Amino acid sequence: MSERSFRSVSQFLDTLVNLLKWPTAAAALLLLPSCVVAVARLALTIAHEPTPMMWFAAGAGGYWLAWRLVLRRPLLGSFLPTLEHELTHALFALITFHPIIAIKATWRGGGVMRYVGEGNWLITIAPYFFPTLSVLLMLVIGLVPGTWHQTAATLLGVTVAYHVISTWRETHMGQPDLQKVGLPFAIGLLPSANLAALGAVLSFAHGGVGGMASFGGDIAQFTTRMIQWVAA
């Protein structure tokens, strides 16, 4: 694909994504009750059958303990969380056909990611709901031999705990990315997006691809029931 064609595709995708901005927020608000119910049902399933989550829980708990005791100290800076944040911006820039110019992360001064083109709201807001490290690890887990599954599950727990803590710390009213997309939009999108993303990873950790499909089916089922109830 030539540079001109590449740019034409990115411009088309930017236009499409930006046109879908408020419909996406409206859909997220519609899906919020279903996401809450699906996550609650998943939690009950895990509580009744906790064994598959043992190594995942060990990884998540270990990271949380390490963060409480060591990693949250200001002296350690924020290079790795900042780098992961910028890499998530970069991932969604590439998905929407924007070549990356530069990625920079510092210990204390934040980070920046530059790309070719105008961009769209999805690039801007992606780090506040998308668990990049967890998703990459989930893609790898299918290739890991059975003898390594416990290690993989533990690492997945680590990445989820990292994502939850870092997202909680980064998501606030003064965040420039959220101000850029607009706080009303962020408030409409992020609760459902985070519940859906977290539920997808937890259901994968508990039941693999089948568990994740079941979680998505629950969201669809509860949404359908809610629409039928409103329409009745």
C-alpha positions as CSV (number, residue, x, y, z in Angstrom):
1,M,0.0,0.0,0.0
2,S,1.4,3.4,-1.0
3,E,1.8,6.2,1.5
4,R,-1.1,8.1,-0.2
5,S,-3.4,5.1,0.1
6,F,-2.4,4.5,3.7
7,R,-3.3,8.1,4.5
8,S,-6.6,7.9,2.7
9,V,-7.5,4.9,4.8
10,S,-6.5,6.6,8.0
11,Q,-8.6,9.7,7.1
12,F,-11.6,7.5,6.3
13,L,-11.3,5.6,9.6
14,D,-10.8,8.8,11.6
15,T,-14.0,10.2,10.0
16,L,-15.9,7.0,10.7
17,V,-14.7,6.7,14.3
18,N,-15.4,10.3,15.1
19,L,-18.9,10.1,13.6
20,L,-19.5,7.1,16.0
21,K,-18.3,9.0,19.1
22,W,-21.6,9.9,20.7
23,P,-23.5,6.8,19.4
24,T,-20.8,4.7,21.1
25,A,-21.2,6.6,24.4
26,A,-25.0,6.1,24.1
27,A,-24.5,2.4,23.5
28,A,-22.1,2.1,26.4
29,L,-24.7,3.7,28.7
30,L,-27.3,1.2,27.4
31,L,-25.0,-1.7,28.0
32,L,-24.0,-0.6,31.5
33,P,-26.7,-2.5,33.4
34,S,-26.0,-5.6,31.4
35,C,-22.2,-5.3,32.0
36,V,-22.9,-5.0,35.8
37,V,-25.1,-8.1,35.8
38,A,-22.7,-10.1,33.6
39,V,-19.7,-9.3,35.9
40,A,-21.8,-10.1,39.0
41,R,-22.8,-13.5,37.4
42,L,-19.2,-14.1,36.5
43,A,-18.1,-13.4,40.1
44,L,-20.7,-15.9,41.4
45,T,-19.4,-18.5,38.9
46,I,-15.8,-18.0,40.1
47,A,-16.9,-18.1,43.7
48,H,-18.6,-21.5,43.1
49,E,-15.6,-22.9,41.2
50,P,-12.5,-21.0,42.4
51,T,-9.9,-23.6,41.5
52,P,-9.1,-22.4,38.0
53,M,-8.4,-18.9,39.4
54,M,-5.8,-19.9,42.1
55,W,-2.7,-19.1,40.1
56,F,-4.3,-16.0,38.6
57,A,-5.3,-14.8,42.1
58,A,-1.7,-15.4,43.3
59,G,-0.3,-13.2,40.6
60,A,-2.9,-10.5,41.2
61,G,-2.4,-10.5,44.9
62,G,1.3,-10.6,44.7
63,Y,1.4,-7.6,42.4
64,W,-1.0,-5.7,44.7
65,L,1.2,-6.4,47.7
66,A,4.3,-5.4,45.8
67,W,2.6,-2.2,44.8
68,R,1.5,-1.4,48.3
69,L,4.9,-2.1,49.8
70,V,7.3,-0.9,47.1
71,L,6.0,0.0,43.7
72,R,3.8,3.0,44.6
73,R,6.8,4.9,46.2
74,P,7.4,8.2,44.4
75,L,11.2,7.5,44.3
76,L,10.5,4.7,41.8
77,G,9.0,7.1,39.3
78,S,6.4,6.0,36.7
79,F,8.4,5.0,33.6
80,L,6.8,1.5,33.0
81,P,3.2,2.6,33.5
82,T,3.9,5.7,31.3
83,L,5.4,3.5,28.6
84,E,2.5,1.0,28.7
85,H,0.1,4.0,28.5
86,E,1.8,5.4,25.4
87,L,2.1,2.0,23.8
88,T,-1.7,1.6,24.1
89,H,-2.1,4.9,22.4
90,A,0.3,3.6,19.7
91,L,-1.6,0.3,19.3
92,F,-4.9,2.1,18.5
93,A,-3.1,4.6,16.3
94,L,-1.7,1.6,14.2
95,I,-5.2,-0.1,14.2
96,T,-6.6,3.0,12.6
97,F,-3.7,3.2,10.1
98,H,-1.6,6.0,11.7
99,P,2.2,5.5,11.4
100,I,4.0,6.1,14.6
101,I,6.6,8.9,14.6
102,A,7.8,8.7,18.2
103,I,7.1,7.3,21.6
104,K,8.6,8.8,24.7
105,A,8.3,7.9,28.4
106,T,10.1,9.4,31.4
107,W,10.5,8.5,35.0
108,R,8.6,11.6,36.3
109,G,7.7,13.9,33.4
110,G,5.0,11.8,31.7
111,G,5.1,10.6,28.2
112,V,4.1,11.4,24.6
113,M,3.2,9.4,21.5
114,R,3.2,11.1,18.1
115,Y,1.7,9.8,14.9
116,V,0.9,10.8,11.4
117,G,-2.6,12.2,10.7
118,E,-5.3,13.9,12.6
119,G,-6.3,11.0,14.8
120,N,-9.6,10.1,16.6
121,W,-11.1,9.8,20.1
122,L,-10.4,6.0,20.2
123,I,-6.6,6.6,20.1
124,T,-6.9,9.2,22.9
125,I,-9.1,7.2,25.4
126,A,-7.9,3.6,24.8
127,P,-5.4,3.5,27.7
128,Y,-8.3,4.2,30.2
129,F,-10.1,0.9,29.5
130,F,-8.0,-1.4,27.3
131,P,-5.7,-3.9,29.2
132,T,-2.9,-4.0,26.6
133,L,-0.5,-6.3,28.6
134,S,-3.3,-8.7,29.5
135,V,-4.6,-9.0,25.9
136,L,-1.1,-9.6,24.6
137,L,-0.6,-12.3,27.2
138,M,-3.9,-13.9,26.4
139,L,-2.9,-14.1,22.7
140,V,0.3,-15.9,23.8
141,I,-1.3,-18.3,26.3
142,G,-2.9,-20.4,23.5
143,L,0.6,-21.2,22.3
144,V,2.0,-22.1,25.7
145,P,2.5,-25.8,26.5
146,G,0.3,-27.2,29.3
147,T,3.3,-27.3,31.7
148,W,3.5,-23.5,31.5
149,H,-0.1,-22.8,32.1
150,Q,0.3,-22.1,35.8
151,T,3.0,-19.6,35.1
152,A,0.9,-18.0,32.4
153,A,-2.1,-17.7,34.7
154,T,0.1,-16.1,37.4
155,L,1.5,-13.5,34.9
156,L,-2.1,-12.8,33.7
157,G,-3.1,-12.0,37.3
158,V,-0.1,-9.7,37.5
159,T,-1.1,-7.8,34.4
160,V,-4.7,-7.5,35.4
161,A,-3.8,-6.1,38.9
162,Y,-1.3,-3.7,37.2
163,H,-4.0,-2.5,34.7
164,V,-6.7,-2.0,37.4
165,I,-4.3,0.0,39.7
166,S,-2.7,2.1,36.9
167,T,-6.1,2.8,35.3
168,W,-7.5,3.9,38.7
169,R,-4.6,6.2,39.3
170,E,-4.7,7.7,35.8
171,T,-8.4,8.3,35.5
172,H,-9.3,11.7,37.0
173,M,-10.9,14.9,35.9
174,G,-7.6,16.7,35.4
175,Q,-6.3,14.1,32.9
176,P,-5.6,15.9,29.6
177,D,-6.7,12.9,27.5
178,L,-10.1,12.8,29.1
179,Q,-10.4,16.6,28.8
180,K,-9.6,16.2,25.1
181,V,-12.4,13.7,24.4
182,G,-14.7,15.6,26.8
183,L,-15.6,14.5,30.3
184,P,-19.3,13.8,29.5
185,F,-18.2,11.4,26.8
186,A,-15.6,9.7,29.1
187,I,-18.1,9.3,31.9
188,G,-20.6,7.8,29.4
189,L,-18.1,5.3,27.9
190,L,-15.6,4.2,30.5
191,P,-17.7,2.4,33.1
192,S,-19.1,-0.1,30.6
193,A,-15.8,-0.3,28.7
194,N,-13.9,-1.1,31.8
195,L,-16.4,-3.7,33.1
196,A,-16.5,-5.4,29.7
197,A,-12.7,-5.5,29.4
198,L,-12.2,-6.7,32.9
199,G,-14.9,-9.3,32.6
200,A,-13.5,-10.6,29.4
201,V,-10.1,-11.1,30.9
202,L,-11.4,-12.7,34.1
203,S,-13.7,-15.0,32.2
204,F,-10.8,-16.0,30.0
205,A,-8.7,-16.7,33.1
206,H,-11.5,-18.9,34.5
207,G,-12.8,-20.7,31.4
208,G,-10.6,-19.9,28.5
209,V,-12.0,-18.8,25.2
210,G,-15.3,-20.5,26.0
211,G,-15.6,-18.7,29.2
212,M,-15.0,-15.4,27.5
213,A,-17.7,-16.2,24.9
214,S,-20.1,-17.1,27.7
215,F,-19.5,-13.7,29.3
216,G,-20.1,-11.9,26.0
217,G,-23.3,-14.0,25.6
218,D,-24.5,-12.9,29.0
219,I,-24.1,-9.2,28.1
220,A,-26.0,-9.8,24.9
221,Q,-28.8,-11.8,26.6
222,F,-29.3,-9.3,29.4
223,T,-29.3,-6.4,27.0
224,T,-32.0,-8.1,24.8
225,R,-34.1,-8.8,27.9
226,M,-33.8,-5.2,29.0
227,I,-34.8,-3.9,25.6
228,Q,-37.8,-6.2,25.5
229,W,-38.8,-5.1,29.0
230,V,-38.7,-1.4,28.0
231,A,-40.5,-2.1,24.7
232,A,-43.3,-4.1,26.4
